[in-house]
Amino acid sequence: MADTLLDDVAGLLRETADRIVLPLFRHLDDADVTEKAPGELVTVADQRAEEAIAAGLRRLRPNSLVVGEEGVAADPSLLRHLRSAGDVWLVDPIDGTANFAAGRRPFALMIALLTAGEPVAGWIFDPLADTLATGWLETGAYLDGNPLRLPTDAPPIGELRGAAMTRFLPPSSRRTVEAGGAQVGELLPGQHCAGREYLDLLTGDQQFVVFWRTLPWDHGPGTLLVRAAGGVARRFDGTDYHPADTTEGLLVATNEKIWHQVQTTLLPTRT
């Protein structure tokens, strides 16, 4: 039954991408893109995709609740359900909306399932790359249908490749990260799409990623999948991450050793 649900939700994401998201990519009119908050864009594709995904998830689990990015924009009180006792779906209909609205890649569709207030399953789909990650926290992750386990080795810090969203960091933290970045093999600026950052970690294209903003729909699915594959997702000070907690700062890494290497090098003050 668990594998069936993974497949059913994956199929829903693929269907939504094919029917709603991709037909509107690079075909949006000016009226199709609005600013829901300063610097935060939303498109008709986001809204229609969330409606379709929410309806599909409720069909799969009729008594479940859906907390979607666009739903929360209209009613922030929905966030209280992330600690609810039943099944709650956390939905990002298009992660990387600014990229999507500008007609560039990457962007992704993401879902996490929380049961009794705890994340238990996750899905990330990049429709342009046709890359799909799914997984249950207790039984493991899959990449394009194949079982996935992240490496346990830890190369020297000078051989590591990762991303840091420095533009969102407070000035003092930004200076610390940038100074430490000189010791890292390659420190990338980020792709304006958290879902793609998580996929790149799962595929081995990078070994870590540093975020400052931690909106639940941006990180609930990805942190679940990384943990299911054997990786680590924690706050800068080492405390566990939960999507209901929007405290700033999140460091995600392929394994425990790399997490500590990066934490020590980029975040020595544990801001």
ZANUMI-707894 format. One record per atom (N, C-alpha, C): z, x, y. Coordinates in steps of 0.05 Angstrom, whole numbers, padded with zeros to 5 digits, always signed. Layout:
N
ZXY...
END
This chain:
271
+00000+00017-00024+00000+00000+00000+00000+00017+00025+00015+00040+00024+00015+00058+00047-00012+00069+00053-00026+00078+00032-00053+00089+00036-00072+00068+00047-00068+00043+00037-00085+00021+00046-00082+00016+00076-00057+00017+00086-00052+00013+00114-00065+00036+00130-00062+00061+00121-00075+00083+00135-00105+00078+00138-00118+00069+00117-00146+00064+00117-00153+00040+00135-00137+00019+00133-00143-00005+00149-00141+00000+00179-00120+00015+00187-00118+00021+00216-00140+00040+00225-00146+00060+00207-00168+00078+00214-00194+00063+00217-00199+00043+00200-00223+00027+00202-00223+00011+00228-00200+00001+00236-00198-00013+00261-00205+00004+00285-00196+00029+00284-00203+00048+00306-00233+00054+00306-00244+00058+00283-00273+00064+00282-00289+00040+00292-00281+00016+00283-00295-00008+00292-00293-00012+00322-00269-00008+00333-00266-00011+00362-00282+00009+00377-00283+00034+00368-00299+00055+00381-00328+00047+00380-00338+00039+00357-00366+00032+00354-00375+00008+00370-00357-00012+00370-00365-00038+00382-00359-00040+00412-00338-00025+00421-00330-00029+00449-00331-00003+00465-00319+00019+00455-00316+00043+00471-00342+00058+00475-00355+00065+00453-00379+00082+00455-00402+00068+00470-00407+00042+00467-00428+00029+00482-00424+00031+00513-00398+00034+00521-00393+00035+00550-00391+00064+00560-00391+00083+00542-00390+00111+00551-00415+00119+00566-00412+00128+00590-00434+00135+00608-00451+00111+00616-00439+00087+00613-00453+00062+00622-00434+00045+00638-00414+00056+00651-00396+00041+00668-00407+00038+00696-00403+00014+00707-00409+00010+00736-00385+00017+00752-00388+00019+00778-00365+00025+00795-00343+00004+00792-00351-00021+00789-00332-00042+00786-00317-00041+00760-00326-00025+00741-00313-00023+00715-00290-00004+00714-00287+00011+00736-00265+00031+00738-00248+00025+00761-00222+00023+00756-00202+00018+00778-00179+00037+00775-00163+00037+00796-00139+00055+00796-00114+00037+00793-00101+00038+00770-00078+00021+00765-00052+00033+00779-00053+00058+00784-00031+00072+00798-00044+00097+00811-00031+00109+00831-00043+00132+00844-00051+00154+00824-00077+00160+00822-00087+00180+00804-00090+00172+00775-00084+00146+00769-00086+00136+00742-00108+00115+00740-00129+00123+00726-00152+00105+00723-00150+00087+00699-00163+00064+00701-00166+00046+00678-00194+00035+00679-00207+00032+00656-00234+00021+00655-00234-00005+00638-00255-00020+00640-00258-00044+00624-00258-00037+00594-00266-00012+00588-00266-00004+00560-00237-00001+00550-00219+00010+00566-00191+00012+00559-00180-00016+00553-00185-00034+00571-00173-00061+00569-00184-00076+00545-00210-00075+00541-00222-00089+00518-00214-00076+00492-00213-00050+00492-00206-00036+00467-00177-00043+00459-00159-00043+00479-00131-00049+00473-00128-00078+00462-00143-00096+00474-00142-00124+00464-00152-00126+00435-00173-00112+00429-00184-00113+00402-00165-00099+00382-00155-00076+00389-00136-00062+00372-00111-00078+00367-00100-00090+00388-00075-00105+00385-00080-00129+00367-00102-00143+00370-00108-00166+00353-00111-00157+00324-00124-00135+00319-00127-00125+00292-00101-00117+00279-00084-00104+00295-00058-00095+00284-00040-00119+00277-00041-00139+00294-00025-00163+00288-00035-00178+00263-00061-00176+00257-00071-00187+00232-00061-00171+00208-00059-00145+00211-00049-00128+00189-00020-00133+00184-00004-00136+00205+00025-00141+00202+00032-00163+00222+00031-00188+00213+00034-00211+00231+00060-00212+00247+00081-00201+00237+00107-00202+00252+00112-00178+00269+00092-00161+00272+00096-00136+00287+00092-00141+00317+00101-00122+00333+00098-00122+00362+00079-00099+00369+00064-00103+00391+00046-00082+00401+00054-00074+00429+00058-00048+00432+00064-00036+00459+00040-00018+00465+00023-00028+00483-00001-00013+00491+00001-00002+00519-00014+00019+00525-00013+00031+00551-00020+00011+00573-00041-00005+00569-00049-00024+00590-00030-00048+00591-00019-00055+00569+00001-00077+00569+00026-00069+00584+00034-00044+00581+00058-00034+00595+00052-00031+00625+00027-00025+00632+00020-00023+00661+00024-00050+00674+00019-00072+00659+00023-00099+00670+00052-00108+00667+00066-00099+00646+00094-00108+00641+00110-00084+00630+00122-00068+00647+00137-00044+00638+00160-00051+00619+00170-00076+00619+00192-00083+00602+00185-00082+00572+00159-00080+00566+00151-00078+00538+00161-00052+00525+00167-00032+00541+00177-00007+00530+00203-00010+00515+00218-00031+00521+00244-00035+00507+00240-00039+00477+00216-00047+00469+00211-00053+00441+00208-00027+00424+00206-00004+00437+00204+00021+00422+00229+00027+00406+00251+00013+00412+00275+00017+00396+00282-00008+00380+00262-00026+00377+00266-00051+00363+00270-00047+00333+00282-00066+00319+00288-00064+00291+00264-00067+00273+00244-00082+00282+00221-00087+00265+00199-00067+00267+00174-00075+00261+00151-00058+00263+00139-00060+00291+00134-00037+00303+00123-00036+00330+00100-00017+00331+00077-00026+00340+00054-00009+00343+00053+00003+00372+00049+00028+00374+00045+00042+00400+00016+00049+00402+00002+00039+00423-00027+00041+00425-00036+00054+00451-00053+00074+00448-00068+00086+00470-00097+00080+00465-00109+00059+00478-00136+00051+00471-00157+00072+00477-00154+00087+00499-00172+00110+00505-00154+00131+00518-00147+00151+00503-00133+00174+00514-00153+00193+00527-00149+00200+00552-00168+00216+00566-00187+00198+00582-00175+00177+00595-00191+00158+00610-00207+00171+00632-00195+00190+00646-00209+00204+00668-00234+00217+00657-00233+00230+00634-00256+00242+00622-00277+00220+00615-00268+00199+00603-00286+00177+00595-00300+00165+00619-00284+00160+00640-00295+00148+00664-00316+00166+00678-00312+00192+00675-00330+00212+00687-00354+00218+00669-00355+00206+00645-00377+00210+00627-00376+00237+00613-00351+00248+00609-00349+00273+00595-00329+00271+00572-00330+00289+00554-00312+00290+00532-00290+00311+00538-00267+00309+00524-00261+00292+00501-00245+00267+00510-00245+00248+00492-00226+00225+00493-00221+00216+00465-00200+00200+00461-00191+00193+00434-00178+00166+00435-00177+00153+00411-00163+00128+00407-00139+00134+00390-00115+00124+00397-00091+00133+00383-00072+00109+00378-00058+00111+00355-00039+00091+00347-00016+00105+00333+00009+00095+00338+00032+00103+00322+00046+00078+00312+00058+00079+00289+00074+00057+00279+00104+00065+00278+00121+00049+00291+00149+00054+00291+00162+00031+00274+00181+00038+00257+00196+00019+00241+00225+00024+00245+00240+00003+00252+00268+00006+00258+00273+00027+00280+00255+00029+00299+00259+00047+00321+00250+00076+00316+00240+00082+00293+00232+00109+00286+00202+00111+00280+00188+00132+00290+00160+00135+00284+00157+00141+00254+00138+00127+00241+00134+00131+00212+00105+00137+00205+00086+00130+00223+00057+00136+00216+00042+00139+00242+00019+00153+00240+00003+00158+00264-00027+00161+00257-00043+00156+00278-00072+00157+00276-00084+00168+00302-00102+00187+00301-00117+00196+00324-00147+00198+00316-00164+00186+00332-00193+00187+00326-00208+00195+00351-00223+00217+00348-00242+00227+00368-00269+00217+00360-00280+00196+00372-00305+00185+00362-00330+00202+00367-00330+00218+00387-00353+00235+00393-00354+00258+00373-00332+00270+00366-00331+00291+00346-00329+00280+00318-00324+00254+00315-00320+00241+00289-00298+00255+00274-00276+00260+00288-00252+00273+00276-00230+00252+00274-00218+00249+00251-00197+00229+00247-00173+00241+00233-00150+00239+00245-00125+00247+00233-00107+00223+00228-00096+00221+00205-00078+00200+00197-00054+00211+00182-00033+00196+00181-00011+00207+00164+00014+00190+00166+00030+00193+00145+00058+00183+00143+00077+00206+00146+00098+00203+00161+00117+00224+00165+00129+00234+00138+00135+00215+00120+00148+00223+00095+00129+00234+00074+00104+00227+00075+00086+00235+00053+00064+00254+00061+00060+00259+00087+00040+00279+00096+00018+00268+00112+00002+00287+00123-00020+00281+00141-00047+00287+00127-00068+00274+00139-00095+00277+00129-00114+00282+00152-00133+00300+00148-00153+00305+00168-00180+00299+00156-00193+00278+00167-00219+00269+00156-00216+00263+00126-00194+00251+00119-00189+00242+00091-00178+00263+00073-00176+00288+00082-00166+00310+00065-00137+00316+00071-00120+00320+00051-00092+00328+00056-00090+00352+00074-00072+00351+00092-00069+00373+00112-00041+00384+00112-00039+00410+00110-00013+00424+00113-00018+00447+00132-00002+00448+00154-00006+00470+00173+00004+00496+00162-00008+00519+00171+00001+00545+00161+00030+00551+00168+00042+00567+00151+00070+00575+00156+00073+00603+00167+00051+00618+00169+00053+00645+00179+00054+00644+00210+00064+00666+00222+00066+00668+00251+00054+00694+00260+00029+00693+00270+00018+00718+00281+00033+00727+00306+00030+00752+00314+00043+00761+00339+00035+00744+00363+00053+00742+00382+00048+00726+00406+00021+00733+00419+00013+00758+00418-00012+00766+00430-00037+00757+00415-00033+00744+00392-00055+00733+00377-00056+00702+00377-00037+00690+00390-00035+00661+00390-00053+00649+00411-00063+00625+00405-00080+00611+00423-00068+00583+00427-00065+00575+00452-00054+00549+00457-00059+00540+00486-00049+00516+00492-00054+00504+00519-00028+00498+00532-00028+00498+00559-00005+00490+00575-00015+00474+00598-00004+00450+00602-00012+00432+00624+00003+00440+00649-00003+00463+00659+00013+00475+00682+00010+00459+00707-00011+00444+00711-00015+00429+00736+00007+00408+00740+00020+00399+00718+00041+00379+00721+00069+00391+00723+00072+00416+00718+00098+00429+00718+00110+00432+00746+00136+00431+00749+00148+00438+00774+00141+00467+00781+00140+00474+00806+00132+00502+00814+00146+00524+00799+00173+00523+00797+00187+00544+00784+00180+00547+00754+00177+00524+00741+00169+00524+00713+00140+00534+00710+00123+00527+00729+00095+00535+00727+00093+00565+00729+00109+00577+00747+00108+00606+00750+00118+00620+00725+00138+00609+00712+00149+00620+00687+00128+00619+00665+00115+00596+00662+00094+00594+00642+00071+00612+00647+00062+00613+00672+00039+00630+00678+00045+00660+00674+00070+00668+00681+00078+00696+00676+00079+00702+00647+00090+00684+00631+00091+00688+00602+00064+00687+00589+00046+00672+00602+00019+00669+00590+00004+00695+00588+00012+00715+00604-00001+00741+00603+00004+00755+00576+00024+00746+00561+00031+00758+00536+00018+00743+00512+00007+00720+00518-00005+00703+00497-00035+00711+00494-00044+00710+00469-00072+00717+00464-00091+00701+00482-00088+00675+00483-00105+00658+00500-00089+00634+00508-00085+00630+00534-00071+00607+00545-00091+00589+00559-00096+00566+00548-00116+00547+00558-00104+00527+00578-00120+00517+00596-00110+00498+00617-00107+00470+00607-00117+00463+00584-00116+00435+00575-00142+00420+00579-00146+00398+00565-00171+00384+00565-00169+00356+00576-00146+00350+00590-00142+00323+00601-00143+00301+00579-00135+00309+00555-00135+00290+00533-00115+00300+00512-00091+00288+00512-00070+00296+00494-00079+00293+00465-00094+00272+00459-00103+00268+00432-00120+00291+00421-00137+00302+00438-00154+00324+00430-00137+00349+00426-00116+00353+00443-00099+00376+00440-00085+00375+00413-00076+00351+00405-00063+00349+00379-00083+00354+00356-00107+00343+00359-00127+00348+00338-00134+00378+00336-00136+00391+00358-00142+00420+00358-00120+00436+00344-00095+00427+00347-00073+00440+00333-00075+00435+00303-00082+00410+00296-00084+00403+00268-00108+00417+00254-00129+00421+00269-00153+00434+00258-00150+00465+00257-00130+00475+00271-00126+00504+00272-00139+00518+00296-00152+00502+00314-00164+00514+00337-00144+00526+00357-00120+00516+00356-00098+00527+00372-00072+00524+00356-00052+00540+00364-00027+00541+00349-00004+00528+00365-00008+00522+00390+00014+00509+00405+00002+00494+00429+00018+00477+00441+00011+00463+00465+00037+00456+00480+00036+00460+00507+00059+00454+00524+00051+00431+00542+00067+00410+00542+00063+00387+00559+00087+00384+00578+00083+00372+00601+00105+00365+00619+00109+00334+00618+00089+00319+00624+00091+00290+00623+00091+00281+00594+00108+00262+00587+00110+00254+00559+00110+00223+00556+00089+00211+00567+00086+00182+00563+00084+00176+00533+00097+00155+00524+00099+00150+00495+00072+00147+00481+00053+00134+00493+00027+00130+00479+00011+00156+00478+00017+00175+00496+00003+00201+00495+00013+00219+00472+00038+00215+00464+00051+00235+00446+00063+00223+00421+00068+00197+00420+00078+00185+00396+00061+00190+00371+00035+00185+00373+00017+00190+00349+00015+00219+00342+00010+00236+00362+00006+00265+00357+00030+00279+00346+00054+00274+00357+00077+00288+00347+00083+00280+00319+00079+00254+00312+00083+00245+00285+00065+00260+00266+00039+00262+00273+00020+00275+00255+00026+00305+00252+00033+00318+00273+00040+00347+00271+00064+00350+00253+00085+00334+00257+00109+00336+00240+00102+00330+00211+00085+00310+00206+00077+00302+00179+00062+00325+00165+00049+00342+00181+00033+00364+00170+00050+00390+00168+00076+00388+00176+00093+00412+00174+00099+00426+00200+00088+00415+00222+00092+00428+00248+00117+00419+00262+00120+00427+00287+00145+00423+00302+00138+00411+00330+00153+00390+00338+00149+00379+00365+00177+00374+00376+00184+00389+00397+00211+00387+00409+00209+00390+00439+00231+00381+00452+00234+00386+00481+00237+00416+00486+00235+00424+00511+00237+00452+00517+00263+00465+00508+00285+00448+00508+00311+00459+00500+00316+00457+00470+00296+00448+00455+00299+00447+00426+00308+00421+00415+00314+00401+00432+00322+00375+00422+00298+00359+00412+00303+00341+00393+00282+00326+00381+00268+00308+00400+00242+00303+00395+00226+00285+00412+00226+00257+00399+00228+00237+00417+00225+00209+00408+00208+00195+00430+00188+00179+00422+00171+00166+00443+00185+00148+00462+00208+00138+00455+00223+00121+00474+00237+00136+00496+00238+00163+00493+00250+00180+00512+00229+00194+00529+00227+00188+00555+00206+00198+00571+00215+00222+00588+00236+00236+00579+00244+00261+00592+00221+00280+00593+00218+00295+00615+00196+00313+00617+00199+00338+00599+00176+00349+00591+00176+00374+00576+00174+00370+00546+00153+00381+00534+00149+00380+00505+00133+00404+00496+00143+00417+00475+00129+00440+00463+00123+00433+00434+00098+00435+00427+00089+00428+00400+00076+00453+00388+00082+00459+00363+00072+00483+00351+00066+00479+00321+00050+00497+00310+00042+00496+00282+00065+00498+00263+00085+00514+00270+00108+00517+00252+00133+00526+00269+00155+00528+00255+00181+00535+00268+00180+00562+00281+00168+00582+00268+00168+00609+00278+00151+00610+00304+00128+00597+00304+00111+00598+00327+00124+00582+00350+00138+00560+00344+00152+00545+00365+00171+00564+00379+00187+00579+00364+00207+00596+00377+00194+00619+00392+00172+00630+00381+00158+00651+00396+00148+00641+00423+00136+00618+00423+00125+00607+00448+00148+00599+00467+00169+00587+00456+00191+00578+00473+00204+00602+00487+00207+00624+00472+00219+00648+00484+00201+00661+00504+00175+00661+00499+00156+00675+00517+00149+00659+00542+00144+00633+00539+00135+00616+00561+00158+00601+00575+00179+00596+00561+00200+00579+00571+00228+00591+00569+00231+00616+00578+00257+00630+00573+00280+00617+00587+00276+00603+00609+00297+00590+00623+00304+00562+00611+00287+00553+00592+00291+00527+00579+00294+00505+00600+00275+00504+00618+00276+00485+00641+00277+00456+00631
END
